[in-house]
Amino acid sequence: MCVTSPSSCFLRIALPLAVAALLAPSAVPQTRASSELQADLQRGQAALRAGDSTAAASAFTAALQIDPASVEAHANLGAIAFFHGDCQAAEPHFRAALRGAPTLARARALLGVCEHRLGEPSAEADMKDAFAKLDDAKLRLQLGIELANLYYQQGDLENTASVLRPLLAANPDNVDVLFFAQRVYSELADNTLNKLAILAPNSARMEQLIAERLINAGDLKDAIIHYRKAIALDPRLPGMHFELAEALMEGTPNEAVVQQEAVRELQSAIQVDGDSPGVECELGRIALLQFHTDEAEAHYKKAYVMDPHNSTAQMGLASLAEKQGHLEQAATWLRQAVASDPLNPDAHYQLCQIDKKLNLDADARKELQLFLDIRASRDKARQLFLEMNPQTAPAVENPPAKP
């Protein structure tokens, strides 16, 4: 279990990938065209390809007897030592390789990792420099985790997050990066919450934050109370009116009084923040609940024009098309919706129902299975959240009833 060093388990797994990247023959320039030197270097490369690191080390050591400054021999000997976890032996070889080829980014990256593991103060600068220049995706991932871990150990959460952001963008499904980022972002959030509570405990922003925490815990009733408090303190607080309208419509959307208040808040949101696809979709939803189909269509179309990839607008237009008996058109809108938001269970469920009406049985079965899979995943996520937070329940959007 990685408690104090979230990246250490990951690094043990990723290590061979980084070494393999460094050992590519084209990665290191040669400094001497001696036939004996070339023979030793080629013998070393052949041994590496065969997975015989002992024979490779022997060949590269022989090459150094001929040319003590051989960049290729030093780089490969450093990589072999690094692969075996011997940073003490790897470091002087990397330094020697860099004296002959200062721009060798992969050697500098592994040197920085060794420096970090040996507790040397130059580690941060070398890793930061190499991270900015590396184009090897696998090695950059490992180096980035190592650099982020260095910042994390120093208590520098801002720099840790700045390194993790590009790693997440390049590796969005990497479990170890996600775990590390979740830990760092949670600590950043807690730090900012504590600071806000000290500096402005009775502010509109504090009320907004409390409301958002309550939304995440599934407590709509109390969240709405705190949203109203925030607006009373600052009626022009950005985002506040829209968030309150959303909370109102998540609670009892079919009540006329709730719809009226939500519309007022959405109109205020336009005045404070300007119009947006989210506002137009909420207005369209309310109009649809009130059977004002022309008005609903106008709002959904406006949202779609503002954002052609807005799945809520696409689903709203699909619902209107279905009510008008235009099933093919509804299916087209829903196929756009699942393309825009592949993990939206409602979109898959609605498309399943339309496909059934169009006698597209195979497509309907496919959409039903996707709906069930997404719902199961969300149920699992909800259960995990409850296990971590037994006193609260997250506000997870409930999918439609089982068909």
C-alpha positions as CSV (number, residue, x, y, z in Angstrom):
1,M,0.0,0.0,0.0
2,C,1.4,3.4,-1.0
3,V,0.6,5.7,1.8
4,T,3.4,8.3,2.1
5,S,4.6,7.9,-1.5
6,P,1.6,7.4,-3.8
7,S,3.8,6.8,-6.9
8,S,6.2,4.2,-5.6
9,C,4.1,1.1,-6.5
10,F,3.5,2.5,-10.0
11,L,7.2,3.2,-10.5
12,R,8.2,-0.4,-9.9
13,I,5.8,-1.5,-12.7
14,A,6.8,1.2,-15.2
15,L,10.6,0.9,-14.7
16,P,11.4,-1.6,-17.6
17,L,9.5,0.6,-20.1
18,A,11.7,3.6,-19.4
19,V,14.9,1.6,-19.7
20,A,13.8,0.1,-23.0
21,A,13.2,3.5,-24.4
22,L,16.7,4.7,-23.4
23,L,18.4,1.7,-24.9
24,A,17.3,2.2,-28.5
25,P,20.6,2.4,-30.5
26,S,19.5,5.7,-32.3
27,A,19.2,7.4,-28.9
28,V,22.9,7.9,-28.3
29,P,25.5,9.4,-30.7
30,Q,28.8,7.5,-31.2
31,T,32.0,9.3,-30.6
32,R,34.6,6.9,-32.3
33,A,34.5,4.9,-35.5
34,S,36.8,2.1,-34.4
35,S,36.0,-1.4,-35.6
36,E,36.7,-2.9,-32.2
37,L,34.6,-0.3,-30.5
38,Q,31.8,-0.8,-33.0
39,A,32.0,-4.6,-32.5
40,D,31.6,-4.2,-28.7
41,L,28.8,-1.8,-29.0
42,Q,27.0,-4.0,-31.5
43,R,27.6,-7.0,-29.3
44,G,26.1,-5.1,-26.4
45,Q,23.0,-4.1,-28.4
46,A,22.5,-7.7,-29.5
47,A,22.7,-8.9,-25.9
48,L,20.1,-6.3,-24.9
49,R,17.7,-7.4,-27.6
50,A,18.2,-11.0,-26.4
51,G,17.4,-9.9,-22.8
52,D,20.9,-10.7,-21.5
53,S,21.8,-7.7,-19.5
54,T,24.9,-9.3,-18.0
55,A,26.4,-10.0,-21.4
56,A,25.4,-6.5,-22.5
57,A,27.1,-4.9,-19.5
58,S,30.3,-6.8,-20.3
59,A,30.3,-5.7,-23.9
60,F,29.7,-2.0,-23.0
61,T,32.4,-2.2,-20.3
62,A,34.8,-3.5,-23.0
63,A,33.8,-0.6,-25.2
64,L,34.8,1.8,-22.5
65,Q,38.2,0.2,-22.4
66,I,38.7,1.4,-26.0
67,D,36.8,4.8,-25.6
68,P,36.3,5.9,-22.0
69,A,34.1,8.7,-23.3
70,S,31.7,6.6,-25.3
71,V,28.3,8.1,-24.9
72,E,26.5,5.0,-26.1
73,A,28.4,2.7,-23.7
74,H,27.9,5.0,-20.7
75,A,24.2,5.6,-21.4
76,N,23.5,1.9,-21.8
77,L,25.5,0.9,-18.7
78,G,23.6,3.6,-16.8
79,A,20.3,2.2,-18.0
80,I,21.2,-1.4,-17.1
81,A,22.2,-0.4,-13.6
82,F,19.0,1.7,-13.3
83,F,16.9,-1.3,-14.5
84,H,18.4,-3.3,-11.7
85,G,17.6,-0.6,-9.1
86,D,21.2,0.5,-8.6
87,C,21.1,4.2,-8.9
88,Q,24.4,4.5,-7.2
89,A,26.1,2.8,-10.1
90,A,23.9,4.3,-12.8
91,E,24.4,7.9,-11.9
92,P,28.1,8.3,-12.9
93,H,27.4,6.6,-16.2
94,F,24.5,9.0,-17.0
95,R,26.7,12.0,-16.0
96,A,29.4,10.8,-18.3
97,A,26.9,10.3,-21.2
98,L,25.6,13.8,-20.7
99,R,29.1,15.3,-20.8
100,G,29.4,14.0,-24.3
101,A,25.8,14.6,-25.3
102,P,24.1,17.3,-23.1
103,T,20.8,17.2,-25.0
104,L,20.2,13.5,-24.4
105,A,16.8,14.0,-22.7
106,R,16.2,10.4,-21.7
107,A,19.6,10.0,-20.0
108,R,18.9,13.3,-18.1
109,A,15.4,12.0,-17.1
110,L,16.8,8.8,-15.6
111,L,19.7,10.8,-14.0
112,G,17.1,13.0,-12.3
113,V,15.2,10.0,-11.0
114,C,18.4,8.6,-9.6
115,E,19.3,11.9,-8.0
116,H,15.8,11.9,-6.4
117,R,16.2,8.5,-5.0
118,L,19.7,9.3,-3.7
119,G,18.4,12.5,-2.1
120,E,20.5,14.9,-4.2
121,P,19.4,18.5,-4.4
122,S,19.9,18.7,-8.2
123,A,17.1,16.1,-8.8
124,E,14.3,18.7,-9.1
125,A,16.0,20.8,-11.7
126,D,17.1,17.8,-13.8
127,M,13.7,16.1,-13.7
128,K,11.9,19.4,-14.5
129,D,14.2,20.1,-17.5
130,A,13.9,16.6,-18.9
131,F,10.1,16.5,-18.3
132,A,9.7,19.6,-20.5
133,K,11.8,18.1,-23.3
134,L,10.9,14.4,-23.4
135,D,8.9,13.1,-26.3
136,D,8.9,9.5,-25.2
137,A,5.4,9.0,-23.8
138,K,6.2,6.0,-21.5
139,L,9.3,7.6,-20.0
140,R,7.6,10.9,-19.7
141,L,4.8,9.3,-17.7
142,Q,7.3,7.7,-15.3
143,L,9.4,10.8,-14.9
144,G,6.3,13.0,-14.4
145,I,5.0,10.7,-11.6
146,E,8.5,10.8,-10.0
147,L,8.6,14.6,-10.3
148,A,5.1,15.0,-9.0
149,N,6.0,12.7,-6.1
150,L,9.0,14.9,-5.3
151,Y,6.8,18.0,-5.1
152,Y,4.3,16.1,-3.0
153,Q,6.9,15.0,-0.5
154,Q,7.9,18.7,-0.2
155,G,4.3,19.6,0.5
156,D,4.1,21.6,-2.7
157,L,0.6,20.7,-3.9
158,E,0.4,23.4,-6.5
159,N,3.4,22.2,-8.4
160,T,2.3,18.6,-7.9
161,A,-1.0,19.4,-9.6
162,S,0.7,21.3,-12.4
163,V,2.7,18.1,-13.3
164,L,-0.3,15.8,-12.9
165,R,-2.5,17.8,-15.3
166,P,-0.6,17.0,-18.5
167,L,-0.1,13.4,-17.3
168,L,-3.9,13.1,-16.9
169,A,-4.5,14.6,-20.3
170,A,-2.1,12.1,-22.0
171,N,-3.1,9.1,-19.8
172,P,-6.8,9.7,-18.9
173,D,-7.4,6.0,-18.0
174,N,-4.2,5.3,-16.0
175,V,-5.4,4.2,-12.6
176,D,-2.2,5.2,-10.8
177,V,-2.3,8.7,-12.2
178,L,-6.0,9.0,-11.3
179,F,-5.3,7.8,-7.8
180,F,-2.4,10.3,-7.3
181,A,-4.5,13.2,-8.8
182,Q,-7.5,12.4,-6.7
183,R,-5.4,12.5,-3.5
184,V,-3.7,15.8,-4.5
185,Y,-6.9,17.5,-5.7
186,S,-8.7,16.4,-2.5
187,E,-6.0,17.9,-0.3
188,L,-6.0,21.1,-2.4
189,A,-9.8,21.3,-2.0
190,D,-9.5,20.8,1.8
191,N,-6.8,23.4,2.1
192,T,-8.9,26.0,0.2
193,L,-12.0,25.1,2.2
194,N,-10.1,25.7,5.4
195,K,-8.7,29.0,4.3
196,L,-12.1,30.2,3.1
197,A,-13.7,29.2,6.4
198,I,-11.1,31.2,8.2
199,L,-11.1,34.3,6.0
200,A,-14.8,34.5,5.2
201,P,-17.0,32.2,7.3
202,N,-20.2,34.2,6.7
203,S,-19.7,35.1,3.1
204,A,-21.8,34.3,0.1
205,R,-19.0,32.1,-1.3
206,M,-19.0,30.1,1.9
207,E,-22.7,29.6,1.7
208,Q,-22.3,28.5,-2.0
209,L,-19.6,26.0,-1.0
210,I,-21.8,24.6,1.8
211,A,-24.7,24.2,-0.7
212,E,-22.5,22.4,-3.3
213,R,-21.2,20.0,-0.6
214,L,-24.8,19.3,0.4
215,I,-25.7,18.7,-3.3
216,N,-22.9,16.1,-3.5
217,A,-24.3,14.5,-0.4
218,G,-27.8,14.3,-1.9
219,D,-29.3,16.8,0.5
220,L,-31.2,19.0,-1.9
221,K,-33.5,20.6,0.7
222,D,-30.7,22.0,2.8
223,A,-28.6,22.9,-0.3
224,I,-31.5,25.1,-1.5
225,I,-31.5,26.9,1.9
226,H,-27.8,27.7,1.6
227,Y,-28.1,28.7,-2.1
228,R,-30.8,31.2,-1.1
229,K,-28.6,32.5,1.8
230,A,-25.8,33.1,-0.7
231,I,-28.0,35.0,-3.1
232,A,-29.3,37.1,-0.2
233,L,-25.7,38.0,0.7
234,D,-24.7,38.7,-2.9
235,P,-27.4,38.7,-5.6
236,R,-24.8,39.1,-8.4
237,L,-22.6,36.1,-7.3
238,P,-21.6,34.4,-10.6
239,G,-23.1,31.0,-11.2
240,M,-25.4,31.2,-8.1
241,H,-28.8,31.7,-9.7
242,F,-28.3,28.8,-12.2
243,E,-27.1,26.4,-9.5
244,L,-30.2,27.2,-7.4
245,A,-32.5,26.7,-10.4
246,E,-30.8,23.3,-11.0
247,A,-31.3,22.3,-7.4
248,L,-34.9,23.3,-7.4
249,M,-35.6,21.3,-10.6
250,E,-33.8,18.3,-9.2
251,G,-36.2,18.3,-6.2
252,T,-39.8,18.6,-7.1
253,P,-39.8,19.6,-10.8
254,N,-43.5,19.0,-11.4
255,E,-44.7,21.5,-8.9
256,A,-45.8,24.8,-10.5
257,V,-44.4,26.9,-7.7
258,V,-41.0,25.3,-8.1
259,Q,-41.1,25.8,-11.8
260,Q,-41.9,29.5,-11.4
261,E,-39.1,30.1,-8.9
262,A,-36.7,28.2,-11.2
263,V,-37.6,30.3,-14.2
264,R,-37.0,33.5,-12.1
265,E,-33.6,32.2,-11.1
266,L,-32.7,31.3,-14.7
267,Q,-33.7,34.8,-15.9
268,S,-31.5,36.2,-13.1
269,A,-28.7,34.0,-14.3
270,I,-28.9,35.4,-17.8
271,Q,-28.7,39.0,-16.3
272,V,-25.7,38.2,-14.1
273,D,-23.8,35.6,-16.1
274,G,-25.2,35.9,-19.6
275,D,-27.1,33.2,-21.5
276,S,-25.7,29.7,-21.8
277,P,-26.7,26.2,-23.2
278,G,-27.3,25.1,-19.6
279,V,-29.8,27.9,-18.9
280,E,-31.6,27.3,-22.2
281,C,-31.9,23.6,-21.6
282,E,-33.4,24.2,-18.2
283,L,-35.8,26.7,-19.6
284,G,-36.7,24.1,-22.3
285,R,-37.2,21.4,-19.7
286,I,-39.6,23.6,-17.8
287,A,-41.5,24.6,-20.9
288,L,-41.8,21.0,-21.9
289,L,-43.2,20.1,-18.4
290,Q,-45.8,22.9,-18.9
291,F,-46.7,21.5,-22.3
292,H,-45.4,24.6,-24.1
293,T,-43.8,22.6,-26.9
294,D,-43.1,25.5,-29.2
295,E,-41.3,27.4,-26.4
296,A,-39.4,24.3,-25.4
297,E,-38.3,23.7,-28.9
298,A,-37.0,27.2,-29.2
299,H,-35.0,26.9,-26.0
300,Y,-33.5,23.5,-27.0
301,K,-32.6,24.7,-30.5
302,K,-31.0,27.8,-29.1
303,A,-28.9,25.7,-26.7
304,Y,-28.0,23.4,-29.6
305,V,-26.8,26.4,-31.7
306,M,-24.7,27.6,-28.8
307,D,-23.2,24.2,-28.3
308,P,-23.8,21.5,-31.0
309,H,-22.4,18.8,-28.7
310,N,-24.7,19.5,-25.8
311,S,-26.4,16.1,-25.2
312,T,-29.1,17.6,-23.0
313,A,-30.2,19.9,-25.9
314,Q,-30.1,16.9,-28.3
315,M,-32.2,14.7,-26.0
316,G,-34.7,17.5,-25.5
317,L,-35.1,17.9,-29.3
318,A,-35.4,14.1,-29.5
319,S,-38.3,14.1,-27.0
320,L,-40.1,16.8,-29.0
321,A,-39.6,14.9,-32.2
322,E,-41.0,11.8,-30.7
323,K,-44.0,13.6,-29.3
324,Q,-44.7,14.9,-32.9
325,G,-44.4,11.3,-34.2
326,H,-41.1,11.9,-36.0
327,L,-39.3,8.8,-34.8
328,E,-36.5,8.8,-37.4
329,Q,-35.7,12.4,-36.4
330,A,-35.8,11.5,-32.7
331,A,-33.4,8.6,-33.4
332,T,-31.0,11.0,-35.2
333,W,-31.0,13.4,-32.3
334,L,-30.4,10.6,-29.8
335,R,-27.5,9.1,-31.8
336,Q,-25.9,12.5,-31.6
337,A,-26.6,12.6,-27.9
338,V,-24.8,9.3,-27.2
339,A,-21.9,10.4,-29.4
340,S,-21.7,13.6,-27.4
341,D,-22.0,11.9,-24.0
342,P,-21.3,8.1,-24.3
343,L,-21.8,7.6,-20.6
344,N,-25.3,9.2,-20.4
345,P,-27.6,6.3,-19.4
346,D,-30.8,8.2,-20.2
347,A,-29.7,8.8,-23.8
348,H,-29.0,5.1,-24.3
349,Y,-32.3,4.2,-22.7
350,Q,-34.3,6.6,-24.8
351,L,-32.5,5.5,-28.0
352,C,-33.3,1.9,-27.1
353,Q,-37.0,2.7,-26.9
354,I,-37.0,4.6,-30.2
355,D,-35.1,1.8,-31.9
356,K,-37.8,-0.7,-30.7
357,K,-40.5,1.5,-32.2
358,L,-38.5,1.6,-35.5
359,N,-38.2,-2.3,-35.3
360,L,-34.4,-2.0,-35.1
361,D,-34.2,-4.9,-32.7
362,A,-30.4,-5.4,-32.8
363,D,-29.7,-1.7,-32.2
364,A,-32.3,-1.7,-29.4
365,R,-30.6,-4.6,-27.7
366,K,-27.2,-2.9,-28.0
367,E,-28.5,0.3,-26.5
368,L,-30.2,-1.6,-23.7
369,Q,-27.0,-3.4,-22.8
370,L,-25.1,-0.1,-22.8
371,F,-27.7,1.4,-20.5
372,L,-27.5,-1.5,-18.1
373,D,-23.7,-1.5,-18.1
374,I,-23.6,2.2,-17.3
375,R,-26.2,1.9,-14.6
376,A,-24.3,-1.0,-13.0
377,S,-21.1,1.1,-13.1
378,R,-22.9,4.0,-11.5
379,D,-24.4,1.8,-8.8
380,K,-21.0,0.5,-8.0
381,A,-19.5,4.0,-7.8
382,R,-22.4,5.0,-5.5
383,Q,-21.7,1.9,-3.3
384,L,-18.0,2.8,-3.1
385,F,-18.9,6.3,-2.2
386,L,-21.2,5.1,0.6
387,E,-18.5,2.8,1.9
388,M,-16.1,5.8,2.1
389,N,-18.8,8.2,3.4
390,P,-21.3,6.1,5.3
391,Q,-23.2,9.2,6.7
392,T,-23.9,10.7,3.2
393,A,-25.4,9.7,-0.1
394,P,-24.0,11.2,-3.3
395,A,-26.4,13.0,-5.7
396,V,-26.0,10.5,-8.5
397,E,-28.4,11.0,-11.3
398,N,-30.9,8.2,-11.2
399,P,-31.3,6.4,-14.5
400,P,-34.8,5.5,-15.8
401,A,-36.6,2.5,-14.4
402,K,-35.6,-0.9,-15.8
403,P,-37.4,-1.4,-19.1
